[in-house]
Structure formats: C-alpha cells, structure tokens
Amino acid sequence: MRLSIIVPVYNMEADDKLKHCLNSLLDQSVDDIEIIAVDDASTDGSAAILKEYEEKYATGQGKVFHAVYCAENHRQGGARNRGMKEARGEWIGFMDSDDYAAPDMFEKLLKKADETGADVVGCDYTIVDHHTFTPQNNVANNKPEQTGILNEEQHKSLILRTGSVVTKIYKRSLLEENGLVFPEGIFYEDNCAAPLWSMYFNHFEYVPEPLYFYLTVSGSTTHYVTWEKCKDRVKAGLIFLEECKSRGLMDKYRDEIEFRFSELSYVTTLFSYMYSGKKRSLKNTGELRSMIRENVPGFRDNRYYAEFIKEEDRKLIDLHMKDNFGFFVWYVLLFGYRKIVNKVRGK
C-alpha cells in the first residue's frame, strides 16, 4: 500500500461536511491508497455515513476505504493514533473531517517524495468559507529554505514554524521507529506533535501550492475559545516540553523548544483567552502566569522572543508578569475601547 490517509471523525454529518471530505479523498488522482476514517464515538449520524462508504469502497480497486469505530471519545489525537495502528501504507497523511483536498494533492506530494528521497513532504493550504475548489485565502505553510537534507539551523527553523500536520505526508517508518504519536484526550494535540516530530525529520520537501482546503464557517462553535480549551493548549505544551526532556533534545534545541512552548502555551493562550471576551476570569490568567513562571521563568530573555512577539504584546506581558490584576483590568478596558472604535468605524 502506497499511502494511508487517516481521518478522525466526530459529529460531522451536518451540511455534508463529512461526505465532502471523504469524496475529495476518493477522487484523488493517485491510486494505491487507503482511507482510514476513525469515528470517535460520534453522537450524530457520522458512523452511519462511514458504514455506507465502507460497504461501497471496502474492496475497491486502487482506493480502499476502511472505518474504525471507537466506543469512547479520545479526541482527535486518540482517533489519529488508532488510525496509525491500522495503517498499512508506506506513507501516512492526515485529513480533518471538515476539510478536504485538491484532487491532485497526494499525487503531487508523493511525486515530490519520489523525486527527492524526502521522508516528509508538505504543501500550503487555503482557507475557504464554503465548499469550493477555488482557493480563497492562501497560507504559506512552510518556506523553501526549510527544505532539503536538514542541517541544525533548518531543524531549528522547523521547530519554531513547523506548519500543520494535515498538509504533510510522513514516511510511516519515520513515525514508528521514533515512537511519534499524538497526545490523547485533549484539544490542540498538534501543538505537541508538530514541533516534536520535526526534530526527527531527515529530509523535508515542500510543494508551494494551496492543495489543502481548510473550511471555516462563521459562527461555528468549534472555533469558540473556552477556558477548557485553553487548559488543553497548556497541557499539550507541557507534554511537548516533557517529551523533549525525556528524549534528550533540550541540550541541542533548548532555545527553540522553550520559545515554542512559551509562545503556544502562554502567549497565544493568554491573548486568545482574553480576546474571546467570554467569561474571562482573573483566576485563570493568574494560573497562566504561574504556569509560565514555573516552567520557563526566563522566557522573555529567549533569543526569539523579541523577533516573534509583537511589541504591544510584549508590553502587556510585562504588565502581566508584574501585576495580574493590573493586566486584566487594562486588557478589558483596551478590548472594550477597540470594540467601540471598530463599531463606530463600521468594522
């Protein structure tokens, strides 16, 4: 089997999102692939849809569809891990069940792998607000200078800006030989997996085309920021940090690892939580401050901090480190002021 594409599924029946995703994989221009859809204890009609597809494509020529059904919900990371255990392909790819692929996505990624001998190949993605194969808002997921047989500086660059796991295909042997899996039972499992896995890439290549379609629908509850999700982002970061320590990666990549942890688990979490404006709590921002102080107390002295964190955010972080209450009040007032200004401006 050439390629296994793993699709974690949870409650994706509505608006034909799941069918559109699966059809885009079954319509791929390359054959000899298996599609492994893992139903993560859905409570809607997703499992029934998977059974329909399995009956139709389980023994197809060129492409095979296989469904796995979980009795308990393990979140996306657990569903992906279950799919990886079932995978038979030389290569493994991942697809979120509300997204979809251009018809030639995996043909182009595999062709690049064959031409270069890479063990990981990626592409760009495009953000769309409805089902279309016309790219709308393209996002460059990696950079050409990150490609080739990787040296230490390229590895450092990939830790800092790995790009998404769903826009890449991985040699299955690379994942298995290094024990690379996803954290289970939490959101934001990619925050751990993506940078950790990148440290084991040997040869990375990149197709600079938006071949992956990321569907985002205005008002979707899946994009709401909650404190529970924020705590999961912190958990993912802490798992990443612990994995790097236990695998002996800190000596070589300490600055990159600690910055990536600080950026995702503290900076991004803090500002996304405050920006959400939903049931914000002084206690929760205090927990974030205590967490970063405990794990990377000198994060503001990191060599990448001033380069990647905006000046305004750095000032707010300085305030937060000094006075949690003062930061909270200031941000709420700032957020309220900007909301009024944008309303006046018609934004």
C-alpha beads as a LAMMPS data file, in Angstrom:
LAMMPS data file: protein, C-alpha beads

347 atoms
346 bonds

1 atom types
1 bond types

-500.0 500.0 xlo xhi
-500.0 500.0 ylo yhi
-500.0 500.0 zlo zhi

Masses

1 110.0

Atoms # bond

1 1 1 0.000 0.000 0.000
2 1 1 1.420 3.343 -1.074
3 1 1 -0.396 5.778 1.212
4 1 1 -2.708 5.722 4.229
5 1 1 -4.844 8.818 4.868
6 1 1 -6.240 8.992 8.393
7 1 1 -9.438 10.960 9.037
8 1 1 -10.646 11.398 12.635
9 1 1 -14.419 11.880 12.683
10 1 1 -16.623 13.371 15.379
11 1 1 -20.139 14.636 14.639
12 1 1 -19.542 15.764 11.053
13 1 1 -22.849 14.693 9.477
14 1 1 -24.297 18.220 9.109
15 1 1 -24.057 20.132 5.831
16 1 1 -22.452 17.105 4.154
17 1 1 -19.060 18.099 5.577
18 1 1 -18.006 14.504 6.151
19 1 1 -19.169 13.334 2.718
20 1 1 -17.391 16.207 1.009
21 1 1 -14.165 15.337 2.845
22 1 1 -14.339 11.630 2.025
23 1 1 -15.318 12.242 -1.608
24 1 1 -12.301 14.503 -2.055
25 1 1 -10.079 11.623 -0.934
26 1 1 -11.824 9.006 -3.042
27 1 1 -11.486 11.328 -6.053
28 1 1 -7.719 11.683 -5.659
29 1 1 -5.772 11.341 -8.901
30 1 1 -3.390 8.796 -7.361
31 1 1 -4.340 5.166 -6.671
32 1 1 -2.995 2.542 -4.255
33 1 1 -4.197 4.449 -1.203
34 1 1 -6.307 3.534 1.799
35 1 1 -8.595 5.948 3.609
36 1 1 -8.939 5.157 7.306
37 1 1 -11.836 7.023 8.898
38 1 1 -11.933 6.762 12.683
39 1 1 -15.285 7.533 14.263
40 1 1 -14.507 8.941 17.710
41 1 1 -17.796 7.949 19.361
42 1 1 -19.917 10.385 17.342
43 1 1 -23.425 11.074 18.609
44 1 1 -24.917 12.109 15.254
45 1 1 -25.191 10.133 12.005
46 1 1 -21.459 10.145 11.187
47 1 1 -20.993 6.440 11.938
48 1 1 -23.852 5.534 9.603
49 1 1 -22.234 7.555 6.815
50 1 1 -18.948 5.716 7.348
51 1 1 -20.712 2.364 7.138
52 1 1 -22.227 3.376 3.798
53 1 1 -18.819 4.290 2.423
54 1 1 -17.230 1.149 3.800
55 1 1 -19.816 -1.068 2.134
56 1 1 -19.230 0.675 -1.176
57 1 1 -15.431 1.043 -1.150
58 1 1 -14.028 -1.570 1.258
59 1 1 -12.765 -3.770 -1.586
60 1 1 -12.330 -1.176 -4.307
61 1 1 -9.514 -1.271 -6.821
62 1 1 -6.843 1.386 -6.393
63 1 1 -8.508 3.032 -3.380
64 1 1 -9.779 1.252 -0.283
65 1 1 -11.998 2.723 2.436
66 1 1 -11.784 1.396 5.964
67 1 1 -13.728 2.623 9.007
68 1 1 -12.829 2.189 12.664
69 1 1 -15.353 2.786 15.441
70 1 1 -14.320 3.904 18.932
71 1 1 -16.613 3.131 21.861
72 1 1 -15.289 6.132 23.814
73 1 1 -14.240 9.604 22.714
74 1 1 -10.465 10.109 22.767
75 1 1 -10.377 13.472 20.961
76 1 1 -8.665 13.944 17.637
77 1 1 -5.234 12.798 18.826
78 1 1 -6.563 9.486 20.088
79 1 1 -8.522 8.903 16.885
80 1 1 -5.426 9.621 14.807
81 1 1 -3.363 7.213 16.896
82 1 1 -5.961 4.498 16.366
83 1 1 -5.787 5.103 12.637
84 1 1 -1.990 4.945 12.674
85 1 1 -2.166 1.488 14.247
86 1 1 -4.359 0.328 11.363
87 1 1 -2.287 1.965 8.610
88 1 1 -0.518 -0.231 6.061
89 1 1 0.804 2.461 3.754
90 1 1 4.433 3.327 3.158
91 1 1 3.327 6.917 3.717
92 1 1 0.831 8.391 6.188
93 1 1 -1.230 11.546 5.741
94 1 1 -3.872 13.194 7.915
95 1 1 -7.100 14.974 6.984
96 1 1 -9.560 16.721 9.308
97 1 1 -13.102 15.590 8.580
98 1 1 -14.489 19.068 7.902
99 1 1 -11.699 19.904 5.445
100 1 1 -10.864 18.474 2.037
101 1 1 -8.098 18.012 -0.512
102 1 1 -7.492 19.234 -4.035
103 1 1 -7.879 16.304 -6.483
104 1 1 -4.126 16.109 -7.121
105 1 1 -2.852 16.902 -3.614
106 1 1 -1.475 13.499 -2.719
107 1 1 -0.238 12.762 -6.239
108 1 1 1.908 15.907 -6.075
109 1 1 3.201 15.175 -2.575
110 1 1 4.133 11.600 -3.464
111 1 1 5.763 12.714 -6.702
112 1 1 7.914 15.193 -4.785
113 1 1 8.865 12.424 -2.360
114 1 1 9.879 10.100 -5.200
115 1 1 11.908 12.802 -6.948
116 1 1 13.819 13.904 -3.856
117 1 1 14.015 10.959 -1.471
118 1 1 12.401 13.009 1.316
119 1 1 10.852 11.367 4.368
120 1 1 8.338 14.217 4.879
121 1 1 6.655 16.359 2.211
122 1 1 4.297 19.293 2.785
123 1 1 2.222 21.865 0.907
124 1 1 0.330 25.106 1.521
125 1 1 -3.342 25.423 2.434
126 1 1 -6.189 27.778 1.637
127 1 1 -8.930 28.989 3.975
128 1 1 -12.417 28.853 2.417
129 1 1 -15.860 29.706 3.760
130 1 1 -17.805 27.269 1.588
131 1 1 -17.169 24.128 -0.429
132 1 1 -15.187 25.200 -3.461
133 1 1 -12.029 24.131 -5.246
134 1 1 -11.134 27.742 -5.979
135 1 1 -8.513 28.881 -3.423
136 1 1 -9.572 31.933 -1.406
137 1 1 -7.147 32.916 1.374
138 1 1 -3.877 31.112 0.791
139 1 1 -1.455 30.422 3.631
140 1 1 2.208 29.564 3.065
141 1 1 2.695 26.683 5.466
142 1 1 6.469 26.362 5.152
143 1 1 9.395 28.073 3.451
144 1 1 11.719 26.831 0.692
145 1 1 14.749 27.459 2.909
146 1 1 13.431 24.836 5.342
147 1 1 13.762 22.083 2.739
148 1 1 16.399 19.572 1.707
149 1 1 18.534 17.253 3.790
150 1 1 18.183 19.113 7.062
151 1 1 21.020 20.726 8.962
152 1 1 20.816 22.018 12.525
153 1 1 19.689 25.517 11.555
154 1 1 16.880 24.140 9.396
155 1 1 15.747 21.928 12.252
156 1 1 15.643 24.975 14.499
157 1 1 13.551 26.816 11.926
158 1 1 11.106 23.923 11.717
159 1 1 10.704 23.727 15.500
160 1 1 9.778 27.390 15.520
161 1 1 7.479 27.232 12.489
162 1 1 6.690 23.609 11.678
163 1 1 3.466 24.108 9.796
164 1 1 0.412 21.895 10.070
165 1 1 0.491 18.091 10.208
166 1 1 -2.542 17.848 7.889
167 1 1 -0.665 19.397 4.976
168 1 1 2.098 16.785 5.088
169 1 1 2.755 13.148 4.332
170 1 1 5.171 11.196 6.523
171 1 1 7.167 8.037 5.935
172 1 1 5.457 5.549 8.234
173 1 1 8.840 4.121 9.240
174 1 1 9.924 7.577 10.476
175 1 1 6.958 7.743 12.861
176 1 1 7.147 4.148 14.049
177 1 1 10.899 3.986 14.600
178 1 1 10.835 7.133 16.742
179 1 1 7.634 6.400 18.647
180 1 1 5.900 9.517 17.324
181 1 1 2.216 9.707 18.250
182 1 1 -0.344 12.331 19.284
183 1 1 -1.385 13.254 22.831
184 1 1 -4.844 11.870 23.550
185 1 1 -7.888 13.262 25.295
186 1 1 -7.133 16.952 24.671
187 1 1 -7.605 19.666 22.072
188 1 1 -4.530 21.196 20.368
189 1 1 -2.653 17.898 20.159
190 1 1 -0.826 19.295 17.111
191 1 1 0.866 21.865 19.368
192 1 1 2.852 18.983 20.803
193 1 1 3.164 16.667 17.820
194 1 1 4.138 19.093 15.042
195 1 1 7.301 20.635 16.570
196 1 1 8.345 17.390 18.282
197 1 1 8.060 15.341 15.106
198 1 1 10.029 17.933 13.129
199 1 1 13.141 17.171 15.169
200 1 1 13.148 13.683 13.625
201 1 1 12.796 14.782 10.000
202 1 1 15.857 13.871 7.940
203 1 1 14.840 15.277 4.573
204 1 1 11.903 17.649 4.223
205 1 1 10.456 18.835 0.910
206 1 1 7.665 21.254 0.124
207 1 1 5.193 21.883 -2.707
208 1 1 4.363 25.640 -2.600
209 1 1 0.752 25.244 -3.717
210 1 1 -2.517 25.513 -1.700
211 1 1 -3.613 21.896 -2.050
212 1 1 -5.354 21.528 1.320
213 1 1 -8.717 23.272 1.833
214 1 1 -9.434 24.434 5.382
215 1 1 -13.146 25.099 5.776
216 1 1 -14.107 27.718 8.335
217 1 1 -17.727 28.704 8.877
218 1 1 -18.593 31.979 10.604
219 1 1 -20.185 31.402 13.984
220 1 1 -19.140 27.756 14.212
221 1 1 -18.966 26.595 17.827
222 1 1 -15.853 24.554 17.031
223 1 1 -13.864 27.795 16.847
224 1 1 -15.038 29.239 20.171
225 1 1 -12.318 29.805 22.744
226 1 1 -13.158 28.418 26.179
227 1 1 -11.086 28.086 29.311
228 1 1 -11.278 24.296 28.973
229 1 1 -9.704 24.523 25.539
230 1 1 -7.089 26.928 26.871
231 1 1 -6.163 24.419 29.562
232 1 1 -5.779 21.773 26.869
233 1 1 -3.394 24.024 24.949
234 1 1 -1.315 24.321 28.115
235 1 1 -1.430 20.540 28.596
236 1 1 -0.262 19.985 25.025
237 1 1 2.649 22.334 25.604
238 1 1 3.612 20.659 28.870
239 1 1 3.566 17.255 27.161
240 1 1 5.767 18.683 24.405
241 1 1 8.225 20.059 26.965
242 1 1 8.350 16.799 28.895
243 1 1 8.801 14.741 25.717
244 1 1 11.723 16.923 24.659
245 1 1 13.350 16.489 28.060
246 1 1 12.855 12.722 28.195
247 1 1 14.137 12.296 24.636
248 1 1 17.346 14.255 25.331
249 1 1 16.534 17.073 22.900
250 1 1 16.937 20.040 25.239
251 1 1 20.705 20.446 25.027
252 1 1 20.657 20.832 21.260
253 1 1 17.432 22.803 20.813
254 1 1 16.712 24.396 24.211
255 1 1 16.080 27.942 22.927
256 1 1 13.764 26.774 20.170
257 1 1 11.873 24.309 22.381
258 1 1 11.392 26.751 25.235
259 1 1 10.295 29.552 22.941
260 1 1 7.808 27.332 21.114
261 1 1 6.413 26.161 24.436
262 1 1 6.176 29.710 25.787
263 1 1 4.595 31.063 22.636
264 1 1 1.898 28.396 22.350
265 1 1 1.135 27.573 25.962
266 1 1 1.417 31.057 27.419
267 1 1 1.398 33.916 24.873
268 1 1 -1.130 32.519 22.378
269 1 1 -3.267 31.044 25.146
270 1 1 -3.326 34.243 27.199
271 1 1 -4.290 36.559 24.350
272 1 1 -6.784 34.228 22.684
273 1 1 -8.465 33.750 26.073
274 1 1 -8.635 37.475 26.778
275 1 1 -9.662 38.351 23.226
276 1 1 -12.550 35.864 23.325
277 1 1 -14.324 38.101 25.837
278 1 1 -16.263 35.101 27.194
279 1 1 -16.411 34.627 30.969
280 1 1 -12.881 35.875 31.481
281 1 1 -11.518 35.223 34.943
282 1 1 -8.707 36.826 36.924
283 1 1 -8.043 33.428 38.492
284 1 1 -7.414 31.851 35.098
285 1 1 -4.961 34.495 33.909
286 1 1 -3.210 34.061 37.249
287 1 1 -2.893 30.346 36.565
288 1 1 -1.271 31.048 33.211
289 1 1 1.209 33.411 34.847
290 1 1 2.112 30.819 37.480
291 1 1 2.471 28.116 34.814
292 1 1 4.996 30.003 32.687
293 1 1 6.937 31.177 35.724
294 1 1 7.245 27.604 36.939
295 1 1 8.281 26.042 33.639
296 1 1 10.260 28.712 31.740
297 1 1 10.776 31.654 34.122
298 1 1 13.221 33.413 31.806
299 1 1 11.071 33.171 28.676
300 1 1 11.321 36.908 27.968
301 1 1 15.109 36.583 27.664
302 1 1 14.834 33.933 24.952
303 1 1 16.683 34.859 21.756
304 1 1 13.489 34.532 19.688
305 1 1 11.153 36.438 21.977
306 1 1 11.587 39.953 20.565
307 1 1 11.694 38.598 16.998
308 1 1 8.373 36.760 17.073
309 1 1 6.306 38.525 19.750
310 1 1 4.881 41.927 18.791
311 1 1 5.996 44.954 20.785
312 1 1 2.499 45.743 22.055
313 1 1 2.072 42.167 23.266
314 1 1 5.470 42.276 24.969
315 1 1 4.368 45.371 26.923
316 1 1 1.175 43.644 28.007
317 1 1 3.121 40.556 29.015
318 1 1 5.497 42.700 31.089
319 1 1 2.442 44.093 32.853
320 1 1 1.028 40.617 33.381
321 1 1 4.264 39.372 34.902
322 1 1 4.287 42.357 37.253
323 1 1 0.596 42.570 38.143
324 1 1 -2.060 40.065 37.113
325 1 1 -4.919 42.310 38.279
326 1 1 -3.498 45.385 36.523
327 1 1 -3.066 43.415 33.285
328 1 1 -6.597 42.040 33.476
329 1 1 -8.217 45.433 34.028
330 1 1 -6.086 47.140 31.393
331 1 1 -6.817 44.496 28.757
332 1 1 -10.562 44.563 29.426
333 1 1 -10.578 48.345 29.083
334 1 1 -8.400 48.181 25.950
335 1 1 -10.594 45.486 24.422
336 1 1 -13.738 47.478 25.193
337 1 1 -12.262 50.660 23.709
338 1 1 -11.245 48.928 20.491
339 1 1 -14.652 47.277 20.201
340 1 1 -16.340 50.685 20.408
341 1 1 -13.928 52.211 17.870
342 1 1 -14.475 49.353 15.413
343 1 1 -18.239 49.663 15.816
344 1 1 -18.055 53.374 15.061
345 1 1 -15.900 52.655 12.014
346 1 1 -18.366 50.026 10.840
347 1 1 -15.983 47.083 11.157

Bonds

1 1 1 2
2 1 2 3
3 1 3 4
4 1 4 5
5 1 5 6
6 1 6 7
7 1 7 8
8 1 8 9
9 1 9 10
10 1 10 11
11 1 11 12
12 1 12 13
13 1 13 14
14 1 14 15
15 1 15 16
16 1 16 17
17 1 17 18
18 1 18 19
19 1 19 20
20 1 20 21
21 1 21 22
22 1 22 23
23 1 23 24
24 1 24 25
25 1 25 26
26 1 26 27
27 1 27 28
28 1 28 29
29 1 29 30
30 1 30 31
31 1 31 32
32 1 32 33
33 1 33 34
34 1 34 35
35 1 35 36
36 1 36 37
37 1 37 38
38 1 38 39
39 1 39 40
40 1 40 41
41 1 41 42
42 1 42 43
43 1 43 44
44 1 44 45
45 1 45 46
46 1 46 47
47 1 47 48
48 1 48 49
49 1 49 50
50 1 50 51
51 1 51 52
52 1 52 53
53 1 53 54
54 1 54 55
55 1 55 56
56 1 56 57
57 1 57 58
58 1 58 59
59 1 59 60
60 1 60 61
61 1 61 62
62 1 62 63
63 1 63 64
64 1 64 65
65 1 65 66
66 1 66 67
67 1 67 68
68 1 68 69
69 1 69 70
70 1 70 71
71 1 71 72
72 1 72 73
73 1 73 74
74 1 74 75
75 1 75 76
76 1 76 77
77 1 77 78
78 1 78 79
79 1 79 80
80 1 80 81
81 1 81 82
82 1 82 83
83 1 83 84
84 1 84 85
85 1 85 86
86 1 86 87
87 1 87 88
88 1 88 89
89 1 89 90
90 1 90 91
91 1 91 92
92 1 92 93
93 1 93 94
94 1 94 95
95 1 95 96
96 1 96 97
97 1 97 98
98 1 98 99
99 1 99 100
100 1 100 101
101 1 101 102
102 1 102 103
103 1 103 104
104 1 104 105
105 1 105 106
106 1 106 107
107 1 107 108
108 1 108 109
109 1 109 110
110 1 110 111
111 1 111 112
112 1 112 113
113 1 113 114
114 1 114 115
115 1 115 116
116 1 116 117
117 1 117 118
118 1 118 119
119 1 119 120
120 1 120 121
121 1 121 122
122 1 122 123
123 1 123 124
124 1 124 125
125 1 125 126
126 1 126 127
127 1 127 128
128 1 128 129
129 1 129 130
130 1 130 131
131 1 131 132
132 1 132 133
133 1 133 134
134 1 134 135
135 1 135 136
136 1 136 137
137 1 137 138
138 1 138 139
139 1 139 140
140 1 140 141
141 1 141 142
142 1 142 143
143 1 143 144
144 1 144 145
145 1 145 146
146 1 146 147
147 1 147 148
148 1 148 149
149 1 149 150
150 1 150 151
151 1 151 152
152 1 152 153
153 1 153 154
154 1 154 155
155 1 155 156
156 1 156 157
157 1 157 158
158 1 158 159
159 1 159 160
160 1 160 161
161 1 161 162
162 1 162 163
163 1 163 164
164 1 164 165
165 1 165 166
166 1 166 167
167 1 167 168
168 1 168 169
169 1 169 170
170 1 170 171
171 1 171 172
172 1 172 173
173 1 173 174
174 1 174 175
175 1 175 176
176 1 176 177
177 1 177 178
178 1 178 179
179 1 179 180
180 1 180 181
181 1 181 182
182 1 182 183
183 1 183 184
184 1 184 185
185 1 185 186
186 1 186 187
187 1 187 188
188 1 188 189
189 1 189 190
190 1 190 191
191 1 191 192
192 1 192 193
193 1 193 194
194 1 194 195
195 1 195 196
196 1 196 197
197 1 197 198
198 1 198 199
199 1 199 200
200 1 200 201
201 1 201 202
202 1 202 203
203 1 203 204
204 1 204 205
205 1 205 206
206 1 206 207
207 1 207 208
208 1 208 209
209 1 209 210
210 1 210 211
211 1 211 212
212 1 212 213
213 1 213 214
214 1 214 215
215 1 215 216
216 1 216 217
217 1 217 218
218 1 218 219
219 1 219 220
220 1 220 221
221 1 221 222
222 1 222 223
223 1 223 224
224 1 224 225
225 1 225 226
226 1 226 227
227 1 227 228
228 1 228 229
229 1 229 230
230 1 230 231
231 1 231 232
232 1 232 233
233 1 233 234
234 1 234 235
235 1 235 236
236 1 236 237
237 1 237 238
238 1 238 239
239 1 239 240
240 1 240 241
241 1 241 242
242 1 242 243
243 1 243 244
244 1 244 245
245 1 245 246
246 1 246 247
247 1 247 248
248 1 248 249
249 1 249 250
250 1 250 251
251 1 251 252
252 1 252 253
253 1 253 254
254 1 254 255
255 1 255 256
256 1 256 257
257 1 257 258
258 1 258 259
259 1 259 260
260 1 260 261
261 1 261 262
262 1 262 263
263 1 263 264
264 1 264 265
265 1 265 266
266 1 266 267
267 1 267 268
268 1 268 269
269 1 269 270
270 1 270 271
271 1 271 272
272 1 272 273
273 1 273 274
274 1 274 275
275 1 275 276
276 1 276 277
277 1 277 278
278 1 278 279
279 1 279 280
280 1 280 281
281 1 281 282
282 1 282 283
283 1 283 284
284 1 284 285
285 1 285 286
286 1 286 287
287 1 287 288
288 1 288 289
289 1 289 290
290 1 290 291
291 1 291 292
292 1 292 293
293 1 293 294
294 1 294 295
295 1 295 296
296 1 296 297
297 1 297 298
298 1 298 299
299 1 299 300
300 1 300 301
301 1 301 302
302 1 302 303
303 1 303 304
304 1 304 305
305 1 305 306
306 1 306 307
307 1 307 308
308 1 308 309
309 1 309 310
310 1 310 311
311 1 311 312
312 1 312 313
313 1 313 314
314 1 314 315
315 1 315 316
316 1 316 317
317 1 317 318
318 1 318 319
319 1 319 320
320 1 320 321
321 1 321 322
322 1 322 323
323 1 323 324
324 1 324 325
325 1 325 326
326 1 326 327
327 1 327 328
328 1 328 329
329 1 329 330
330 1 330 331
331 1 331 332
332 1 332 333
333 1 333 334
334 1 334 335
335 1 335 336
336 1 336 337
337 1 337 338
338 1 338 339
339 1 339 340
340 1 340 341
341 1 341 342
342 1 342 343
343 1 343 344
344 1 344 345
345 1 345 346
346 1 346 347
